[in-house]
Amino acid sequence: MRIVHLAAGAGGMYCGACARDTMLARGMIALGHRFEIVPLYTPLRFDGSDPLPSSRIFLGGINAYIEQHVPFWRFVPRALRGILDSPRALNWATRFAVSTKAEDLGPMMLSVLQGSGGKQAGEFADLLAYIQSSARPDAVSITNSLLTGIAPDIKRKLGIPIVCGLQGEDTFVKATPEPFRSQTIEQLRANATSVDVFLSPGNAYAETMAEFLRLPREKIHVARVGVDAAPYRQDARTRPSPFTVGYLGVITPLKGLDLLVRAFIELRQRGADVDLAIAGKVLNRAYWTEQVRRLEEAGVSTHVRYAGELPFADKVRFLHGCSAFCMPSRQPETRAVAALEAQAAGLPVIVPDTGIFPEMLEITQGGLMYASGDSGGIAEAVTELMRDPESAARMGETAAAKVSTHFTPERLVRETLAALEDVLPGA
């Protein structure tokens, strides 16, 4: 099959959606399918060294933003606008202007969902022309439903199947102020009628999104996120001393690093011999400064290391330098790729009892859950793992084995293909 996959860039950052898209692309190509990635907004950043087939960037973030606020910009010559779509320009811009706040993006999010009826109509026309004349796919895959503004035009003009991932969009949309929240939900539901099948990373989230989008449950298939476990494998006997809890993710309030910081300070004040390792891009500078201040005022900052944003090889080494992994998100996680990577590395994980985690840990048996938002629960989970290191090591070994069996790239590809076969004639 010829498949075009529309993927949103994350400003050069590693992200769970990017990891999923990478696995899906490599798996499809390995099976002989022609799978082309079309980046939207910003350049994509993938784990692994092998390049993936991809087009130029469409719906470039700078142009899309300007079109939202400057009506005549759409009449600027394509050559000039194209300069702003270059990877260099977009990467430079995202160093200074990365916004992940729903309250800031409500008007633009709605406009993008309106597709050819929104303020980015010219950008969507370019994208549709490319899909229609250059790519000519048998099916189009969309990484998440916030990009379905193009779906009605694809269905109307090409008549080909569309498959769309579901990756936590409901939480983001619900944080948008009115009137944009209600308008965005209605537009999402309208666009969903042009999508043939949706893919959810888990059963519970499929139920949530069926209600949110007002879809028949059978229109949503489950395709679990996969990770390539091989690079993460390590000998459980090489755990560091002292006991080190790792955090790997973007640094924003929604990801809950402050809860882990509070738990860590409590543990050190109790006399626990524990260190904290942090990695990830700082998206909220004031929030990060506050965490650093709290650690310094508590007198525990010498037991904390911050590694910044890491390339793939360094990310693996970072996980190998941890004894356990904590993902203290306030928002319900739908993919939790970092938690899967940590378990693939043989680390027991400490996670909230929301989102994908109950379903994930039921399968992997690879960690402990605490009541979401409770820093004391994180501290108790760390204490339990430290109290019985042999049990913690066995938990990590079990997790690594289960991830290698149940959360593989091959399974993600197989479940995606099964969904496509239901809607693609002759598949």
TAQUI-V57522 format. One record per residue. N is the residue number from 1. OMEGA is omega as a letter, one per 30 degrees, with the letter a starting at -180 (* if undefined). Layout:
N:OMEGA, N:OMEGA
This chain:
1:l, 2:a, 3:l, 4:a, 5:l, 6:a, 7:l, 8:l, 9:a, 10:l, 11:l, 12:a, 13:l, 14:l, 15:a, 16:l, 17:l, 18:l, 19:l, 20:a, 21:l, 22:a, 23:a, 24:a, 25:a, 26:l, 27:l, 28:a, 29:l, 30:l, 31:l, 32:l, 33:l, 34:a, 35:a, 36:l, 37:l, 38:a, 39:l, 40:l, 41:a, 42:l, 43:l, 44:l, 45:a, 46:l, 47:l, 48:a, 49:a, 50:l, 51:l, 52:l, 53:a, 54:a, 55:l, 56:a, 57:l, 58:a, 59:a, 60:a, 61:a, 62:l, 63:a, 64:l, 65:a, 66:l, 67:l, 68:a, 69:a, 70:a, 71:a, 72:a, 73:a, 74:l, 75:l, 76:a, 77:a, 78:a, 79:l, 80:l, 81:a, 82:l, 83:a, 84:l, 85:a, 86:l, 87:a, 88:a, 89:a, 90:l, 91:l, 92:a, 93:a, 94:l, 95:a, 96:a, 97:l, 98:l, 99:l, 100:a, 101:a, 102:a, 103:l, 104:a, 105:a, 106:a, 107:a, 108:l, 109:l, 110:a, 111:l, 112:l, 113:l, 114:l, 115:a, 116:l, 117:a, 118:a, 119:l, 120:a, 121:l, 122:l, 123:l, 124:l, 125:l, 126:a, 127:a, 128:l, 129:l, 130:a, 131:a, 132:a, 133:a, 134:a, 135:l, 136:a, 137:l, 138:l, 139:l, 140:l, 141:a, 142:a, 143:l, 144:a, 145:l, 146:l, 147:a, 148:l, 149:l, 150:a, 151:a, 152:l, 153:l, 154:a, 155:a, 156:a, 157:a, 158:l, 159:a, 160:a, 161:l, 162:l, 163:a, 164:l, 165:l, 166:a, 167:l, 168:a, 169:a, 170:l, 171:a, 172:a, 173:a, 174:l, 175:a, 176:l, 177:l, 178:g, 179:a, 180:a, 181:a, 182:a, 183:l, 184:l, 185:l, 186:l, 187:l, 188:a, 189:l, 190:l, 191:a, 192:l, 193:l, 194:a, 195:a, 196:a, 197:l, 198:l, 199:l, 200:l, 201:l, 202:a, 203:a, 204:a, 205:l, 206:l, 207:a, 208:a, 209:l, 210:l, 211:a, 212:a, 213:a, 214:a, 215:l, 216:a, 217:a, 218:l, 219:a, 220:l, 221:l, 222:l, 223:a, 224:l, 225:l, 226:l, 227:l, 228:a, 229:a, 230:a, 231:a, 232:a, 233:l, 234:l, 235:a, 236:a, 237:a, 238:a, 239:a, 240:l, 241:g, 242:l, 243:a, 244:l, 245:a, 246:l, 247:l, 248:a, 249:l, 250:a, 251:l, 252:l, 253:a, 254:a, 255:l, 256:l, 257:a, 258:l, 259:l, 260:l, 261:l, 262:l, 263:a, 264:l, 265:l, 266:a, 267:l, 268:l, 269:l, 270:a, 271:a, 272:l, 273:a, 274:l, 275:l, 276:l, 277:a, 278:l, 279:l, 280:a, 281:l, 282:l, 283:l, 284:a, 285:a, 286:l, 287:l, 288:l, 289:l, 290:l, 291:l, 292:l, 293:a, 294:l, 295:l, 296:a, 297:l, 298:l, 299:a, 300:a, 301:l, 302:l, 303:a, 304:l, 305:l, 306:a, 307:a, 308:l, 309:a, 310:l, 311:a, 312:a, 313:l, 314:l, 315:l, 316:l, 317:l, 318:l, 319:l, 320:l, 321:a, 322:l, 323:l, 324:a, 325:l, 326:l, 327:a, 328:a, 329:l, 330:l, 331:l, 332:l, 333:l, 334:l, 335:l, 336:a, 337:a, 338:l, 339:l, 340:l, 341:l, 342:l, 343:l, 344:l, 345:l, 346:a, 347:l, 348:a, 349:l, 350:a, 351:l, 352:a, 353:a, 354:l, 355:a, 356:a, 357:l, 358:l, 359:a, 360:a, 361:l, 362:l, 363:a, 364:a, 365:a, 366:l, 367:a, 368:l, 369:l, 370:l, 371:a, 372:l, 373:a, 374:l, 375:l, 376:l, 377:l, 378:a, 379:l, 380:l, 381:l, 382:l, 383:l, 384:l, 385:l, 386:a, 387:a, 388:a, 389:l, 390:l, 391:l, 392:l, 393:l, 394:l, 395:l, 396:l, 397:l, 398:l, 399:a, 400:a, 401:a, 402:l, 403:l, 404:a, 405:a, 406:a, 407:a, 408:l, 409:a, 410:l, 411:l, 412:a, 413:a, 414:a, 415:l, 416:l, 417:l, 418:l, 419:l, 420:a, 421:l, 422:a, 423:a, 424:l, 425:l, 426:a, 427:*
